[in-house]
């Protein structure tokens, strides 16, 4: 059975730290479990720490005044959420909810900052992750503001392929409703676009399994140089 130290060391955030520092992190964190649909933190709530997902998935999202949901991130095993206010203080800027039964390790801000003050190498690791997160946000804002939904979907599928073992056979690890929210659209529109991409021979779709049949056409869609007919 894995220990907390094992789970912490497997996270990209902390994987480069020596065993002594991993042990110190293991001592300050708390194990928490959330059932599907349970809120983990809410926008505006005082940010008293951050979360490392050890199993399951959680989504971080915003709600418009009309109640429309925009998913910002979906995090799985080894990823962190709620880390930005750890350094700057203040409140959580968005909401987080378990989209399937999830287990997390919670790192209290005060204890974590005490460790950082003693050993800045921990902060350097966290800053590297924040830099990657910023790049993802930049691409997301660009996609939502400049690209039509087919281009956003194509860009996401290319990103998913880059993360996985194969760029040709992709496995969605979220529902199509959640994917629609992540792309800033509605499920009906997403379904129509997927159907058109299948008709044009760009993809084949079986449930959550997607095969890329025409990589060049998919890349053209993602770049905005070609639209669906």
NORWO-V968664 format. One record per run of one state. SS is the DSSP state (h for helix, s for strand, l for the rest). FROM is the first residue (numbers start at 1). LEN is the number of residues. If there is no record, write none. Layout:
ss,from,len
SS,FROM,LEN
SS,FROM,LEN
This chain:
ss,from,len
l,1,3
h,4,6
l,10,9
h,19,10
s,29,6
l,35,4
s,39,3
l,42,4
s,46,1
l,47,2
s,49,7
l,56,2
s,58,6
l,64,5
s,69,7
l,76,4
s,80,2
l,82,2
h,84,5
l,89,2
s,91,1
l,92,3
s,95,4
l,99,3
s,102,7
h,109,10
l,119,2
h,121,26
l,147,2
h,149,15
l,164,5
s,169,3
l,172,4
h,176,7
l,183,4
h,187,13
l,200,3
s,203,4
l,207,2
s,209,4
l,213,2
h,215,9
l,224,6
